[in-house]
């Protein structure tokens, strides 16, 4: 029997008397909100990460579902590959990254939980509204608005997780949060494939408030509306006490913008090397995720649902195991005293991108899927590890903004250019839809070479920066 005076978190999960008299969701949420910062256990920290990860999965379900709808969108809205790629990439990335910087600045000064909660509600509503768009322009601006909502999650989430966990467990915790990217993308493809397969191929359906819409547009309601429940669940997440404040002042929210940017870019080779290296691994990831179902359809005549299901399962298995391995390996290197071990994970990923660039040229679809496991694994591995490296380099007062700029670089290059470069190569370089395999190979070669180059630049610079930071803080 657990004493009522003890924290209601027992071992690793919240202690909830399900089925016992007196339990209610309201009581559970009230107790969370009123719990003091000093009582936040490691078990609670993992609970908070689980909810943040669920939110991350939801956000990437919203983003990735478009990859399964390329043929339908092109047919019903009369679009080219390039215009569709802008819906998957630039329209979203533009507002996601610009608002991310402003929200990052706000998150360094305000309640991060409330910012995330509001953002989840916004992106869920705007994803649902994509069901009612009638023109390409409406679709483009709706995706922009989704980006505004989703811009709240990562900068605030990174900062909160860094305050929840001791440094020895931070990379693994960050990797669990980050795996939402790949789990969301993979589930969107795998589950979405089943939904797409059961949709009528043509015609429209009448939905109240939206009127007559295409059958494929109903997927935006199915994907978007559950996010509102996740927004409410965020009430059970406690804002953690801020730690690792800048030693000069020892309190939060005390830097103007000029001072904040000076701190963030104090070690430019380390910060930009890691940011650009991660951006070019994301460049490959986003390009592959956006176009692999279409590649399997055009090259091997697989149906889009079949292609999405098979690739989605491989992506889930490869990327989720890869990002967890990257966090575990980075923490292991850190415990052995390798101060730049987190960046070493990125160097390995860049080399893997180059080595696996032949994958789209394989002539058997099942061997392609077997081979694509390796780039899925290694290119996912630095996402948690290198995010942790950025967090460790920064004092608390600038972490969210540093994360937002980090994400700005990643998403403008990765999300903004990754899907589009494949379409541009297909439409304007090879001038043949069937040449998409060569476009994907080009994507992996360009991304792998540039990721390796920037990670190598950041590798030594990060070691020097961490040594100086520890001396100053010590």
PEPE-V374196 format. One record per backbone hydrogen bond with DSSP energy under -1.0 kcal/mol. NH is the residue of the N-H (numbers start at 1). CO is the residue of the C=O. E is the energy in kcal/mol with one decimal. If there is no record, write none. Layout:
nh->{NH	NH}
co->{CO	CO}
e->{E	E}
//
This chain:
nh->{6	10	13	15	18	20	23	28	29	30	31	32	33	34	35	39	40	45	46	47	48	49	50	51	52	53	54	55	56	57	58	59	60	61	62	63	64	65	67	68	69	73	74	75	76	77	84	85	86	87	88	89	91	93	94	96	97	98	99	100	101	102	103	104	105	106	107	108	109	110	115	116	117	118	119	120	121	122	123	124	125	126	127	128	129	131	132	139	140	141	142	143	144	145	146	147	148	149	150	151	152	153	157	158	159	160	161	162	163	164	165	169	173	174	175	176	177	178	179	180	181	183	184	185	186	187	188	189	190	191	193	194	195	196	197	198	199	205	207	210	211	213	217	218	219	220	222	223	224	225	227	228	229	230	231	232	233	234	235	236	237	249	250	260	261	262	263	264	265	266	271	272	273	274	275	276	277	278	279	280	281	282	283	284	285	286	287	288	289	290	291	292	295	296	297	298	299	300	302	307	308	309	310	311	312	313	314	315	316	317	318	319	320	321	322	323	324	325	326	327	328	329	330	331	332	333	334	335	336	337	338	339	341	344	345	347	348	349	350	351	352	353	354	355	356	357	359	361	362	368	369	370	371	372	374	376	377	378	379	381	383	386	388	389	390	391	392	393	396	398	399	402	403	404	405	406	407	408	409	410	411	412	413	414	416	418	421	422	423	424	425	426	427	428	430	432	435	436	438	439	440	441	442	443	444	445	446	447	448	449	450	451	452	453	454	455	456	457	458	459	461	462	463	464	465	466	467	468	469	470	471	472	473	474}
co->{3	13	10	8	16	17	20	24	25	26	27	28	29	30	32	36	37	41	42	43	44	45	46	47	48	49	50	51	52	53	54	55	56	57	58	59	60	61	64	65	66	69	70	71	72	73	80	81	82	83	84	85	86	89	90	92	93	94	95	96	97	98	99	100	101	102	103	104	106	106	111	112	113	114	115	116	117	118	119	120	121	122	123	124	125	128	129	135	136	137	138	139	140	141	142	143	144	145	146	147	149	150	153	154	155	156	157	158	159	160	161	166	169	170	171	172	173	174	175	177	178	179	180	181	182	183	184	185	186	187	189	190	191	192	193	194	196	213	211	207	207	205	214	215	216	217	218	219	220	221	224	225	226	226	227	228	229	230	232	233	234	246	246	256	257	258	259	260	261	263	267	268	269	270	271	272	273	274	275	276	277	278	279	280	281	282	283	284	285	286	287	288	291	292	293	294	295	296	296	303	304	305	306	307	308	309	310	311	312	313	314	315	316	317	318	319	320	321	322	323	324	325	326	327	328	329	330	331	332	334	333	337	338	340	341	343	344	345	346	347	348	349	350	351	352	354	356	358	359	364	365	366	367	368	371	372	373	374	375	377	380	382	384	385	386	387	388	389	244	395	396	398	399	400	401	402	403	404	405	406	407	408	409	410	411	414	417	418	419	420	421	422	423	424	425	426	432	433	435	435	436	437	438	439	440	441	442	443	444	445	446	447	448	449	450	451	452	453	454	455	457	458	459	460	461	462	463	464	465	466	467	468	469	470}
e->{-1.3	-1.4	-1.3	-2.1	-2.0	-1.7	-1.6	-2.2	-2.6	-2.5	-2.2	-1.6	-2.3	-2.0	-1.0	-1.6	-1.3	-2.0	-2.0	-1.7	-2.7	-2.2	-2.2	-1.9	-2.4	-2.7	-2.1	-2.2	-2.1	-2.7	-2.2	-2.2	-1.9	-2.0	-1.9	-1.4	-2.7	-1.5	-1.9	-1.3	-1.3	-3.1	-2.6	-2.1	-2.9	-2.3	-2.1	-2.5	-1.4	-1.1	-1.7	-2.0	-3.0	-3.1	-2.6	-2.3	-2.5	-1.8	-2.3	-1.1	-1.4	-1.2	-2.9	-2.4	-1.9	-1.7	-2.8	-1.3	-1.6	-1.6	-1.4	-2.2	-2.6	-2.1	-2.1	-2.5	-1.6	-2.1	-2.7	-2.1	-2.1	-2.5	-2.2	-1.9	-1.9	-1.6	-1.8	-2.1	-2.7	-2.3	-2.3	-2.2	-1.7	-2.0	-1.9	-1.9	-1.6	-1.7	-2.4	-1.4	-1.5	-1.0	-3.0	-3.2	-1.7	-2.3	-2.6	-2.0	-1.2	-1.5	-1.8	-1.7	-2.1	-2.9	-2.1	-2.2	-2.0	-2.5	-2.1	-1.3	-2.2	-3.3	-2.3	-1.8	-2.8	-2.8	-2.2	-1.6	-3.0	-2.7	-1.3	-1.0	-1.9	-3.1	-2.3	-1.1	-1.3	-2.8	-2.7	-1.3	-2.6	-2.6	-1.1	-1.3	-1.1	-1.3	-1.8	-2.5	-2.1	-1.8	-1.4	-1.8	-1.0	-1.2	-2.0	-1.5	-2.1	-1.2	-1.9	-2.2	-1.7	-1.1	-2.9	-2.5	-2.6	-1.8	-2.0	-2.4	-2.4	-1.3	-2.6	-2.7	-1.6	-2.1	-2.2	-2.9	-2.2	-2.6	-1.9	-1.9	-1.3	-2.3	-2.0	-1.1	-2.3	-3.3	-1.5	-2.9	-2.6	-2.2	-1.6	-2.4	-2.8	-2.6	-1.7	-2.8	-2.8	-1.4	-1.7	-2.8	-3.1	-2.4	-2.3	-2.5	-2.4	-2.0	-1.9	-2.9	-2.5	-2.4	-3.1	-2.5	-1.7	-1.4	-2.0	-2.9	-1.8	-2.2	-2.5	-1.9	-2.5	-3.2	-2.2	-2.2	-2.2	-2.5	-2.2	-2.3	-1.1	-1.6	-2.6	-1.2	-1.9	-1.2	-1.1	-1.7	-2.1	-1.7	-2.4	-2.0	-2.0	-2.0	-1.5	-2.4	-2.0	-1.4	-1.9	-2.3	-1.6	-2.2	-2.1	-1.9	-2.6	-2.3	-1.1	-1.9	-2.3	-2.7	-2.4	-1.0	-1.6	-2.9	-2.0	-1.7	-1.8	-2.0	-2.6	-1.2	-2.8	-1.7	-1.2	-2.7	-2.5	-2.2	-2.5	-2.2	-2.8	-2.2	-2.3	-2.2	-3.2	-2.3	-1.7	-3.5	-2.8	-1.3	-3.0	-1.2	-1.5	-3.0	-2.2	-2.1	-3.1	-2.8	-3.2	-1.5	-1.9	-1.1	-1.1	-1.4	-2.2	-1.8	-2.2	-2.1	-2.1	-2.3	-2.6	-2.5	-2.4	-2.3	-2.1	-2.5	-2.2	-2.1	-2.3	-2.5	-2.2	-1.7	-2.3	-1.7	-1.1	-2.4	-1.3	-2.0	-2.3	-2.7	-2.0	-2.0	-2.5	-2.6	-1.8	-2.3	-2.5	-2.0}
//
